[in-house]
Amino acid sequence: METTYECGSEPIGDAHVQFRFQYYAFAIIFVVFDLVTTFMMIWAVAFSNLSPSAQMWMLIFLGVLLLGVTYALKKEESIWI
């Protein structure tokens, strides 16, 4: 018998369930934005104590993030048109 063992009960139906890639993509995007939010909160608290070069790198990072979000929104718009 080549069935999977799960909690001592016999499985009913097909054991393989296919998930769409979009679910994984949404989860990865959520984790990335969650980490970015954490960085931004830390930077916001310590912004006045940062050196000028650290402030510049922070603004560059936020600029790249903004470009990425703008690109993603425009790409999403073009999918629906």
PDB file of N, CA, C and O in Angstrom:
ATOM      1  N   MET A   1       0.852  -1.174   0.000  1.00  0.00           N
ATOM      2  CA  MET A   1       0.000   0.000   0.000  1.00  0.00           C
ATOM      3  C   MET A   1       0.898   1.238   0.000  1.00  0.00           C
ATOM      4  O   MET A   1       1.782   1.354   0.849  1.00  0.00           O
ATOM      5  N   GLU A   2       0.689   2.154  -0.927  1.00  0.00           N
ATOM      6  CA  GLU A   2       1.532   3.333  -1.057  1.00  0.00           C
ATOM      7  C   GLU A   2       0.771   4.614  -0.710  1.00  0.00           C
ATOM      8  O   GLU A   2       0.844   5.594  -1.451  1.00  0.00           O
ATOM      9  N   THR A   3       0.055   4.614   0.390  1.00  0.00           N
ATOM     10  CA  THR A   3      -0.657   5.815   0.810  1.00  0.00           C
ATOM     11  C   THR A   3       0.114   6.489   1.933  1.00  0.00           C
ATOM     12  O   THR A   3       0.920   5.866   2.623  1.00  0.00           O
ATOM     13  N   THR A   4      -0.150   7.746   2.092  1.00  0.00           N
ATOM     14  CA  THR A   4       0.517   8.480   3.166  1.00  0.00           C
ATOM     15  C   THR A   4      -0.126   8.158   4.499  1.00  0.00           C
ATOM     16  O   THR A   4      -1.328   7.905   4.580  1.00  0.00           O
ATOM     17  N   TYR A   5       0.686   8.169   5.541  1.00  0.00           N
ATOM     18  CA  TYR A   5       0.182   7.910   6.886  1.00  0.00           C
ATOM     19  C   TYR A   5      -0.073   9.250   7.560  1.00  0.00           C
ATOM     20  O   TYR A   5       0.838  10.061   7.722  1.00  0.00           O
ATOM     21  N   GLU A   6      -1.294   9.464   7.942  1.00  0.00           N
ATOM     22  CA  GLU A   6      -1.632  10.725   8.583  1.00  0.00           C
ATOM     23  C   GLU A   6      -2.601  10.466   9.720  1.00  0.00           C
ATOM     24  O   GLU A   6      -3.766  10.143   9.487  1.00  0.00           O
ATOM     25  N   CYS A   7      -2.139  10.601  10.918  1.00  0.00           N
ATOM     26  CA  CYS A   7      -2.958  10.502  12.133  1.00  0.00           C
ATOM     27  C   CYS A   7      -3.645   9.150  12.268  1.00  0.00           C
ATOM     28  O   CYS A   7      -4.673   9.054  12.937  1.00  0.00           O
ATOM     29  N   GLY A   8      -3.111   8.118  11.658  1.00  0.00           N
ATOM     30  CA  GLY A   8      -3.686   6.793  11.827  1.00  0.00           C
ATOM     31  C   GLY A   8      -4.936   6.547  11.025  1.00  0.00           C
ATOM     32  O   GLY A   8      -5.536   5.481  11.167  1.00  0.00           O
ATOM     33  N   SER A   9      -5.363   7.468  10.194  1.00  0.00           N
ATOM     34  CA  SER A   9      -6.572   7.261   9.408  1.00  0.00           C
ATOM     35  C   SER A   9      -6.221   7.140   7.934  1.00  0.00           C
ATOM     36  O   SER A   9      -5.238   7.711   7.462  1.00  0.00           O
ATOM     37  N   GLU A  10      -7.023   6.405   7.236  1.00  0.00           N
ATOM     38  CA  GLU A  10      -6.807   6.224   5.801  1.00  0.00           C
ATOM     39  C   GLU A  10      -7.223   7.489   5.055  1.00  0.00           C
ATOM     40  O   GLU A  10      -8.301   8.027   5.305  1.00  0.00           O
ATOM     41  N   PRO A  11      -6.382   7.967   4.145  1.00  0.00           N
ATOM     42  CA  PRO A  11      -6.764   9.157   3.372  1.00  0.00           C
ATOM     43  C   PRO A  11      -7.875   8.833   2.385  1.00  0.00           C
ATOM     44  O   PRO A  11      -7.949   7.737   1.830  1.00  0.00           O
ATOM     45  N   ILE A  12      -8.723   9.812   2.188  1.00  0.00           N
ATOM     46  CA  ILE A  12      -9.818   9.668   1.234  1.00  0.00           C
ATOM     47  C   ILE A  12      -9.530  10.588   0.063  1.00  0.00           C
ATOM     48  O   ILE A  12      -9.299  11.781   0.261  1.00  0.00           O
ATOM     49  N   GLY A  13      -9.539  10.071  -1.131  1.00  0.00           N
ATOM     50  CA  GLY A  13      -9.299  10.896  -2.309  1.00  0.00           C
ATOM     51  C   GLY A  13      -7.818  11.063  -2.592  1.00  0.00           C
ATOM     52  O   GLY A  13      -6.976  10.350  -2.047  1.00  0.00           O
ATOM     53  N   ASP A  14      -7.523  12.017  -3.451  1.00  0.00           N
ATOM     54  CA  ASP A  14      -6.146  12.274  -3.863  1.00  0.00           C
ATOM     55  C   ASP A  14      -5.403  13.048  -2.779  1.00  0.00           C
ATOM     56  O   ASP A  14      -5.932  14.012  -2.227  1.00  0.00           O
ATOM     57  N   ALA A  15      -4.189  12.628  -2.478  1.00  0.00           N
ATOM     58  CA  ALA A  15      -3.411  13.278  -1.429  1.00  0.00           C
ATOM     59  C   ALA A  15      -2.731  14.553  -1.914  1.00  0.00           C
ATOM     60  O   ALA A  15      -2.324  15.381  -1.099  1.00  0.00           O
ATOM     61  N   HIS A  16      -2.604  14.720  -3.208  1.00  0.00           N
ATOM     62  CA  HIS A  16      -1.937  15.890  -3.759  1.00  0.00           C
ATOM     63  C   HIS A  16      -2.932  17.022  -3.966  1.00  0.00           C
ATOM     64  O   HIS A  16      -3.948  16.861  -4.643  1.00  0.00           O
ATOM     65  N   VAL A  17      -2.625  18.156  -3.377  1.00  0.00           N
ATOM     66  CA  VAL A  17      -3.438  19.348  -3.568  1.00  0.00           C
ATOM     67  C   VAL A  17      -2.532  20.394  -4.192  1.00  0.00           C
ATOM     68  O   VAL A  17      -1.491  20.736  -3.632  1.00  0.00           O
ATOM     69  N   GLN A  18      -2.921  20.892  -5.332  1.00  0.00           N
ATOM     70  CA  GLN A  18      -2.091  21.872  -6.025  1.00  0.00           C
ATOM     71  C   GLN A  18      -2.481  23.278  -5.586  1.00  0.00           C
ATOM     72  O   GLN A  18      -3.655  23.646  -5.597  1.00  0.00           O
ATOM     73  N   PHE A  19      -1.459  24.064  -5.195  1.00  0.00           N
ATOM     74  CA  PHE A  19      -1.670  25.451  -4.835  1.00  0.00           C
ATOM     75  C   PHE A  19      -1.154  26.317  -5.967  1.00  0.00           C
ATOM     76  O   PHE A  19      -0.165  25.984  -6.621  1.00  0.00           O
ATOM     77  N   ARG A  20      -1.818  27.409  -6.187  1.00  0.00           N
ATOM     78  CA  ARG A  20      -1.343  28.337  -7.203  1.00  0.00           C
ATOM     79  C   ARG A  20      -0.130  29.086  -6.675  1.00  0.00           C
ATOM     80  O   ARG A  20      -0.018  29.337  -5.475  1.00  0.00           O
ATOM     81  N   PHE A  21       0.777  29.441  -7.582  1.00  0.00           N
ATOM     82  CA  PHE A  21       1.998  30.145  -7.209  1.00  0.00           C
ATOM     83  C   PHE A  21       1.686  31.499  -6.597  1.00  0.00           C
ATOM     84  O   PHE A  21       2.471  31.995  -5.789  1.00  0.00           O
ATOM     85  N   GLN A  22       0.564  32.115  -6.957  1.00  0.00           N
ATOM     86  CA  GLN A  22       0.213  33.440  -6.438  1.00  0.00           C
ATOM     87  C   GLN A  22       0.122  33.444  -4.920  1.00  0.00           C
ATOM     88  O   GLN A  22       0.458  34.448  -4.292  1.00  0.00           O
ATOM     89  N   TYR A  23      -0.319  32.360  -4.317  1.00  0.00           N
ATOM     90  CA  TYR A  23      -0.409  32.301  -2.859  1.00  0.00           C
ATOM     91  C   TYR A  23       0.979  32.408  -2.230  1.00  0.00           C
ATOM     92  O   TYR A  23       1.166  33.109  -1.236  1.00  0.00           O
ATOM     93  N   TYR A  24       1.946  31.708  -2.818  1.00  0.00           N
ATOM     94  CA  TYR A  24       3.318  31.792  -2.324  1.00  0.00           C
ATOM     95  C   TYR A  24       3.894  33.179  -2.550  1.00  0.00           C
ATOM     96  O   TYR A  24       4.586  33.719  -1.688  1.00  0.00           O
ATOM     97  N   ALA A  25       3.606  33.755  -3.713  1.00  0.00           N
ATOM     98  CA  ALA A  25       4.109  35.102  -4.022  1.00  0.00           C
ATOM     99  C   ALA A  25       3.548  36.116  -3.031  1.00  0.00           C
ATOM    100  O   ALA A  25       4.286  36.977  -2.552  1.00  0.00           O
ATOM    101  N   PHE A  26       2.272  36.033  -2.718  1.00  0.00           N
ATOM    102  CA  PHE A  26       1.674  36.953  -1.753  1.00  0.00           C
ATOM    103  C   PHE A  26       2.316  36.776  -0.376  1.00  0.00           C
ATOM    104  O   PHE A  26       2.551  37.760   0.325  1.00  0.00           O
ATOM    105  N   ALA A  27       2.598  35.554   0.011  1.00  0.00           N
ATOM    106  CA  ALA A  27       3.225  35.308   1.309  1.00  0.00           C
ATOM    107  C   ALA A  27       4.634  35.895   1.354  1.00  0.00           C
ATOM    108  O   ALA A  27       5.022  36.497   2.356  1.00  0.00           O
ATOM    109  N   ILE A  28       5.398  35.724   0.281  1.00  0.00           N
ATOM    110  CA  ILE A  28       6.755  36.274   0.234  1.00  0.00           C
ATOM    111  C   ILE A  28       6.710  37.792   0.256  1.00  0.00           C
ATOM    112  O   ILE A  28       7.497  38.426   0.960  1.00  0.00           O
ATOM    113  N   ILE A  29       5.793  38.384  -0.510  1.00  0.00           N
ATOM    114  CA  ILE A  29       5.661  39.839  -0.525  1.00  0.00           C
ATOM    115  C   ILE A  29       5.283  40.352   0.856  1.00  0.00           C
ATOM    116  O   ILE A  29       5.802  41.380   1.291  1.00  0.00           O
ATOM    117  N   PHE A  30       4.389  39.657   1.556  1.00  0.00           N
ATOM    118  CA  PHE A  30       4.003  40.065   2.900  1.00  0.00           C
ATOM    119  C   PHE A  30       5.203  40.054   3.845  1.00  0.00           C
ATOM    120  O   PHE A  30       5.398  40.990   4.620  1.00  0.00           O
ATOM    121  N   VAL A  31       6.006  38.992   3.778  1.00  0.00           N
ATOM    122  CA  VAL A  31       7.176  38.898   4.654  1.00  0.00           C
ATOM    123  C   VAL A  31       8.174  40.008   4.343  1.00  0.00           C
ATOM    124  O   VAL A  31       8.739  40.607   5.259  1.00  0.00           O
ATOM    125  N   VAL A  32       8.397  40.288   3.066  1.00  0.00           N
ATOM    126  CA  VAL A  32       9.332  41.349   2.680  1.00  0.00           C
ATOM    127  C   VAL A  32       8.853  42.695   3.205  1.00  0.00           C
ATOM    128  O   VAL A  32       9.637  43.435   3.797  1.00  0.00           O
ATOM    129  N   PHE A  33       7.588  43.026   3.001  1.00  0.00           N
ATOM    130  CA  PHE A  33       7.086  44.308   3.475  1.00  0.00           C
ATOM    131  C   PHE A  33       7.025  44.372   4.996  1.00  0.00           C
ATOM    132  O   PHE A  33       7.150  45.449   5.578  1.00  0.00           O
ATOM    133  N   ASP A  34       6.836  43.238   5.634  1.00  0.00           N
ATOM    134  CA  ASP A  34       6.881  43.210   7.092  1.00  0.00           C
ATOM    135  C   ASP A  34       8.283  43.549   7.586  1.00  0.00           C
ATOM    136  O   ASP A  34       8.434  44.313   8.539  1.00  0.00           O
ATOM    137  N   LEU A  35       9.304  42.993   6.953  1.00  0.00           N
ATOM    138  CA  LEU A  35      10.684  43.311   7.322  1.00  0.00           C
ATOM    139  C   LEU A  35      11.018  44.768   7.027  1.00  0.00           C
ATOM    140  O   LEU A  35      11.690  45.425   7.821  1.00  0.00           O
ATOM    141  N   VAL A  36      10.554  45.271   5.896  1.00  0.00           N
ATOM    142  CA  VAL A  36      10.809  46.673   5.542  1.00  0.00           C
ATOM    143  C   VAL A  36      10.152  47.596   6.561  1.00  0.00           C
ATOM    144  O   VAL A  36      10.734  48.606   6.957  1.00  0.00           O
ATOM    145  N   THR A  37       8.949  47.251   6.980  1.00  0.00           N
ATOM    146  CA  THR A  37       8.266  48.056   7.989  1.00  0.00           C
ATOM    147  C   THR A  37       9.049  48.063   9.298  1.00  0.00           C
ATOM    148  O   THR A  37       9.143  49.094   9.963  1.00  0.00           O
ATOM    149  N   THR A  38       9.608  46.920   9.666  1.00  0.00           N
ATOM    150  CA  THR A  38      10.416  46.855  10.880  1.00  0.00           C
ATOM    151  C   THR A  38      11.636  47.758  10.768  1.00  0.00           C
ATOM    152  O   THR A  38      11.947  48.502  11.699  1.00  0.00           O
ATOM    153  N   PHE A  39      12.339  47.695   9.616  1.00  0.00           N
ATOM    154  CA  PHE A  39      13.483  48.579   9.405  1.00  0.00           C
ATOM    155  C   PHE A  39      13.078  50.037   9.474  1.00  0.00           C
ATOM    156  O   PHE A  39      13.781  50.850  10.075  1.00  0.00           O
ATOM    157  N   MET A  40      11.961  50.376   8.870  1.00  0.00           N
ATOM    158  CA  MET A  40      11.520  51.774   8.855  1.00  0.00           C
ATOM    159  C   MET A  40      11.156  52.260  10.251  1.00  0.00           C
ATOM    160  O   MET A  40      11.407  53.417  10.587  1.00  0.00           O
ATOM    161  N   MET A  41      10.571  51.396  11.063  1.00  0.00           N
ATOM    162  CA  MET A  41      10.250  51.788  12.437  1.00  0.00           C
ATOM    163  C   MET A  41      11.529  52.059  13.235  1.00  0.00           C
ATOM    164  O   MET A  41      11.608  53.039  13.975  1.00  0.00           O
ATOM    165  N   ILE A  42      12.518  51.195  13.081  1.00  0.00           N
ATOM    166  CA  ILE A  42      13.786  51.390  13.779  1.00  0.00           C
ATOM    167  C   ILE A  42      14.457  52.668  13.306  1.00  0.00           C
ATOM    168  O   ILE A  42      14.962  53.443  14.118  1.00  0.00           O
ATOM    169  N   TRP A  43      14.466  52.894  11.989  1.00  0.00           N
ATOM    170  CA  TRP A  43      15.083  54.104  11.445  1.00  0.00           C
ATOM    171  C   TRP A  43      14.353  55.355  11.893  1.00  0.00           C
ATOM    172  O   TRP A  43      14.981  56.375  12.178  1.00  0.00           O
ATOM    173  N   ALA A  44      13.029  55.284  11.957  1.00  0.00           N
ATOM    174  CA  ALA A  44      12.258  56.460  12.367  1.00  0.00           C
ATOM    175  C   ALA A  44      12.582  56.851  13.808  1.00  0.00           C
ATOM    176  O   ALA A  44      12.649  58.036  14.135  1.00  0.00           O
ATOM    177  N   VAL A  45      12.779  55.862  14.656  1.00  0.00           N
ATOM    178  CA  VAL A  45      13.097  56.151  16.053  1.00  0.00           C
ATOM    179  C   VAL A  45      14.496  56.746  16.177  1.00  0.00           C
ATOM    180  O   VAL A  45      14.718  57.649  16.984  1.00  0.00           O
ATOM    181  N   ALA A  46      15.440  56.244  15.381  1.00  0.00           N
ATOM    182  CA  ALA A  46      16.834  56.655  15.527  1.00  0.00           C
ATOM    183  C   ALA A  46      17.284  57.654  14.465  1.00  0.00           C
ATOM    184  O   ALA A  46      18.483  57.905  14.340  1.00  0.00           O
ATOM    185  N   PHE A  47      16.361  58.231  13.695  1.00  0.00           N
ATOM    186  CA  PHE A  47      16.747  59.066  12.556  1.00  0.00           C
ATOM    187  C   PHE A  47      17.596  60.257  12.976  1.00  0.00           C
ATOM    188  O   PHE A  47      18.598  60.550  12.324  1.00  0.00           O
ATOM    189  N   SER A  48      17.229  60.944  14.035  1.00  0.00           N
ATOM    190  CA  SER A  48      17.970  62.145  14.431  1.00  0.00           C
ATOM    191  C   SER A  48      19.368  61.809  14.967  1.00  0.00           C
ATOM    192  O   SER A  48      20.253  62.664  14.960  1.00  0.00           O
ATOM    193  N   ASN A  49      19.568  60.583  15.425  1.00  0.00           N
ATOM    194  CA  ASN A  49      20.870  60.192  15.962  1.00  0.00           C
ATOM    195  C   ASN A  49      21.780  59.550  14.913  1.00  0.00           C
ATOM    196  O   ASN A  49      22.925  59.213  15.214  1.00  0.00           O
ATOM    197  N   LEU A  50      21.286  59.379  13.693  1.00  0.00           N
ATOM    198  CA  LEU A  50      22.094  58.750  12.655  1.00  0.00           C
ATOM    199  C   LEU A  50      23.068  59.741  12.044  1.00  0.00           C
ATOM    200  O   LEU A  50      22.829  60.949  12.038  1.00  0.00           O
ATOM    201  N   SER A  51      24.162  59.213  11.534  1.00  0.00           N
ATOM    202  CA  SER A  51      25.130  60.065  10.841  1.00  0.00           C
ATOM    203  C   SER A  51      24.548  60.494   9.496  1.00  0.00           C
ATOM    204  O   SER A  51      23.622  59.852   8.999  1.00  0.00           O
ATOM    205  N   PRO A  52      25.065  61.556   8.903  1.00  0.00           N
ATOM    206  CA  PRO A  52      24.551  61.999   7.595  1.00  0.00           C
ATOM    207  C   PRO A  52      24.647  60.917   6.509  1.00  0.00           C
ATOM    208  O   PRO A  52      23.755  60.809   5.667  1.00  0.00           O
ATOM    209  N   SER A  53      25.713  60.125   6.524  1.00  0.00           N
ATOM    210  CA  SER A  53      25.817  59.066   5.512  1.00  0.00           C
ATOM    211  C   SER A  53      24.758  57.973   5.744  1.00  0.00           C
ATOM    212  O   SER A  53      24.212  57.427   4.786  1.00  0.00           O
ATOM    213  N   ALA A  54      24.474  57.663   6.994  1.00  0.00           N
ATOM    214  CA  ALA A  54      23.439  56.672   7.293  1.00  0.00           C
ATOM    215  C   ALA A  54      22.061  57.195   6.879  1.00  0.00           C
ATOM    216  O   ALA A  54      21.232  56.435   6.379  1.00  0.00           O
ATOM    217  N   GLN A  55      21.818  58.487   7.088  1.00  0.00           N
ATOM    218  CA  GLN A  55      20.554  59.081   6.644  1.00  0.00           C
ATOM    219  C   GLN A  55      20.454  59.044   5.125  1.00  0.00           C
ATOM    220  O   GLN A  55      19.378  58.790   4.582  1.00  0.00           O
ATOM    221  N   MET A  56      21.570  59.295   4.429  1.00  0.00           N
ATOM    222  CA  MET A  56      21.560  59.249   2.967  1.00  0.00           C
ATOM    223  C   MET A  56      21.237  57.837   2.480  1.00  0.00           C
ATOM    224  O   MET A  56      20.426  57.670   1.570  1.00  0.00           O
ATOM    225  N   TRP A  57      21.868  56.815   3.080  1.00  0.00           N
ATOM    226  CA  TRP A  57      21.599  55.438   2.683  1.00  0.00           C
ATOM    227  C   TRP A  57      20.155  55.040   2.983  1.00  0.00           C
ATOM    228  O   TRP A  57      19.538  54.283   2.233  1.00  0.00           O
ATOM    229  N   MET A  58      19.637  55.552   4.071  1.00  0.00           N
ATOM    230  CA  MET A  58      18.240  55.281   4.404  1.00  0.00           C
ATOM    231  C   MET A  58      17.316  55.860   3.346  1.00  0.00           C
ATOM    232  O   MET A  58      16.373  55.198   2.914  1.00  0.00           O
ATOM    233  N   LEU A  59      17.581  57.089   2.926  1.00  0.00           N
ATOM    234  CA  LEU A  59      16.743  57.721   1.903  1.00  0.00           C
ATOM    235  C   LEU A  59      16.900  57.029   0.546  1.00  0.00           C
ATOM    236  O   LEU A  59      15.934  56.929  -0.211  1.00  0.00           O
ATOM    237  N   ILE A  60      18.107  56.551   0.233  1.00  0.00           N
ATOM    238  CA  ILE A  60      18.308  55.789  -1.007  1.00  0.00           C
ATOM    239  C   ILE A  60      17.503  54.492  -0.959  1.00  0.00           C
ATOM    240  O   ILE A  60      16.856  54.123  -1.939  1.00  0.00           O
ATOM    241  N   PHE A  61      17.544  53.803   0.179  1.00  0.00           N
ATOM    242  CA  PHE A  61      16.776  52.569   0.345  1.00  0.00           C
ATOM    243  C   PHE A  61      15.282  52.827   0.170  1.00  0.00           C
ATOM    244  O   PHE A  61      14.591  52.071  -0.513  1.00  0.00           O
ATOM    245  N   LEU A  62      14.792  53.886   0.784  1.00  0.00           N
ATOM    246  CA  LEU A  62      13.371  54.203   0.653  1.00  0.00           C
ATOM    247  C   LEU A  62      13.021  54.586  -0.776  1.00  0.00           C
ATOM    248  O   LEU A  62      11.929  54.276  -1.251  1.00  0.00           O
ATOM    249  N   GLY A  63      13.944  55.260  -1.470  1.00  0.00           N
ATOM    250  CA  GLY A  63      13.714  55.602  -2.875  1.00  0.00           C
ATOM    251  C   GLY A  63      13.618  54.366  -3.751  1.00  0.00           C
ATOM    252  O   GLY A  63      12.739  54.273  -4.608  1.00  0.00           O
ATOM    253  N   VAL A  64      14.528  53.410  -3.535  1.00  0.00           N
ATOM    254  CA  VAL A  64      14.480  52.160  -4.295  1.00  0.00           C
ATOM    255  C   VAL A  64      13.195  51.403  -3.978  1.00  0.00           C
ATOM    256  O   VAL A  64      12.576  50.827  -4.873  1.00  0.00           O
ATOM    257  N   LEU A  65      12.796  51.401  -2.722  1.00  0.00           N
ATOM    258  CA  LEU A  65      11.545  50.755  -2.327  1.00  0.00           C
ATOM    259  C   LEU A  65      10.360  51.411  -3.012  1.00  0.00           C
ATOM    260  O   LEU A  65       9.462  50.724  -3.499  1.00  0.00           O
ATOM    261  N   LEU A  66      10.355  52.730  -3.052  1.00  0.00           N
ATOM    262  CA  LEU A  66       9.266  53.451  -3.710  1.00  0.00           C
ATOM    263  C   LEU A  66       9.222  53.155  -5.207  1.00  0.00           C
ATOM    264  O   LEU A  66       8.144  52.993  -5.779  1.00  0.00           O
ATOM    265  N   LEU A  67      10.389  53.084  -5.839  1.00  0.00           N
ATOM    266  CA  LEU A  67      10.432  52.721  -7.263  1.00  0.00           C
ATOM    267  C   LEU A  67       9.879  51.315  -7.495  1.00  0.00           C
ATOM    268  O   LEU A  67       9.155  51.078  -8.461  1.00  0.00           O
ATOM    269  N   GLY A  68      10.222  50.397  -6.614  1.00  0.00           N
ATOM    270  CA  GLY A  68       9.721  49.032  -6.735  1.00  0.00           C
ATOM    271  C   GLY A  68       8.212  48.948  -6.575  1.00  0.00           C
ATOM    272  O   GLY A  68       7.541  48.236  -7.322  1.00  0.00           O
ATOM    273  N   VAL A  69       7.686  49.667  -5.613  1.00  0.00           N
ATOM    274  CA  VAL A  69       6.232  49.673  -5.405  1.00  0.00           C
ATOM    275  C   VAL A  69       5.528  50.319  -6.596  1.00  0.00           C
ATOM    276  O   VAL A  69       4.493  49.827  -7.045  1.00  0.00           O
ATOM    277  N   THR A  70       6.082  51.416  -7.108  1.00  0.00           N
ATOM    278  CA  THR A  70       5.498  52.077  -8.275  1.00  0.00           C
ATOM    279  C   THR A  70       5.504  51.153  -9.482  1.00  0.00           C
ATOM    280  O   THR A  70       4.512  51.067 -10.205  1.00  0.00           O
ATOM    281  N   TYR A  71       6.614  50.465  -9.704  1.00  0.00           N
ATOM    282  CA  TYR A  71       6.696  49.511 -10.810  1.00  0.00           C
ATOM    283  C   TYR A  71       5.669  48.395 -10.649  1.00  0.00           C
ATOM    284  O   TYR A  71       4.995  48.028 -11.611  1.00  0.00           O
ATOM    285  N   ALA A  72       5.547  47.855  -9.438  1.00  0.00           N
ATOM    286  CA  ALA A  72       4.598  46.762  -9.195  1.00  0.00           C
ATOM    287  C   ALA A  72       3.163  47.217  -9.418  1.00  0.00           C
ATOM    288  O   ALA A  72       2.355  46.477  -9.977  1.00  0.00           O
ATOM    289  N   LEU A  73       2.844  48.433  -8.982  1.00  0.00           N
ATOM    290  CA  LEU A  73       1.483  48.930  -9.185  1.00  0.00           C
ATOM    291  C   LEU A  73       1.188  49.168 -10.658  1.00  0.00           C
ATOM    292  O   LEU A  73       0.086  48.875 -11.122  1.00  0.00           O
ATOM    293  N   LYS A  74       2.158  49.697 -11.400  1.00  0.00           N
ATOM    294  CA  LYS A  74       1.950  49.905 -12.831  1.00  0.00           C
ATOM    295  C   LYS A  74       1.831  48.572 -13.560  1.00  0.00           C
ATOM    296  O   LYS A  74       1.023  48.440 -14.480  1.00  0.00           O
ATOM    297  N   LYS A  75       2.620  47.594 -13.163  1.00  0.00           N
ATOM    298  CA  LYS A  75       2.539  46.275 -13.776  1.00  0.00           C
ATOM    299  C   LYS A  75       1.187  45.633 -13.464  1.00  0.00           C
ATOM    300  O   LYS A  75       0.581  45.009 -14.335  1.00  0.00           O
ATOM    301  N   GLU A  76       0.717  45.781 -12.237  1.00  0.00           N
ATOM    302  CA  GLU A  76      -0.592  45.252 -11.849  1.00  0.00           C
ATOM    303  C   GLU A  76      -1.696  45.930 -12.647  1.00  0.00           C
ATOM    304  O   GLU A  76      -2.659  45.278 -13.052  1.00  0.00           O
ATOM    305  N   GLU A  77      -1.564  47.237 -12.877  1.00  0.00           N
ATOM    306  CA  GLU A  77      -2.548  47.974 -13.665  1.00  0.00           C
ATOM    307  C   GLU A  77      -2.594  47.444 -15.089  1.00  0.00           C
ATOM    308  O   GLU A  77      -3.675  47.285 -15.656  1.00  0.00           O
ATOM    309  N   SER A  78      -1.431  47.168 -15.674  1.00  0.00           N
ATOM    310  CA  SER A  78      -1.396  46.716 -17.068  1.00  0.00           C
ATOM    311  C   SER A  78      -1.976  45.323 -17.210  1.00  0.00           C
ATOM    312  O   SER A  78      -2.427  44.957 -18.295  1.00  0.00           O
ATOM    313  N   ILE A  79      -1.976  44.535 -16.145  1.00  0.00           N
ATOM    314  CA  ILE A  79      -2.575  43.198 -16.223  1.00  0.00           C
ATOM    315  C   ILE A  79      -4.091  43.307 -16.374  1.00  0.00           C
ATOM    316  O   ILE A  79      -4.695  42.524 -17.106  1.00  0.00           O
ATOM    317  N   TRP A  80      -4.697  44.248 -15.705  1.00  0.00           N
ATOM    318  CA  TRP A  80      -6.155  44.365 -15.700  1.00  0.00           C
ATOM    319  C   TRP A  80      -6.711  45.107 -16.905  1.00  0.00           C
ATOM    320  O   TRP A  80      -7.911  45.037 -17.173  1.00  0.00           O
ATOM    321  N   ILE A  81      -5.862  45.812 -17.630  1.00  0.00           N
ATOM    322  CA  ILE A  81      -6.364  46.576 -18.790  1.00  0.00           C
ATOM    323  C   ILE A  81      -6.534  45.683 -19.987  1.00  0.00           C
ATOM    324  O   ILE A  81      -6.945  46.147 -21.051  1.00  0.00           O
TER     325      ILE A  81
END
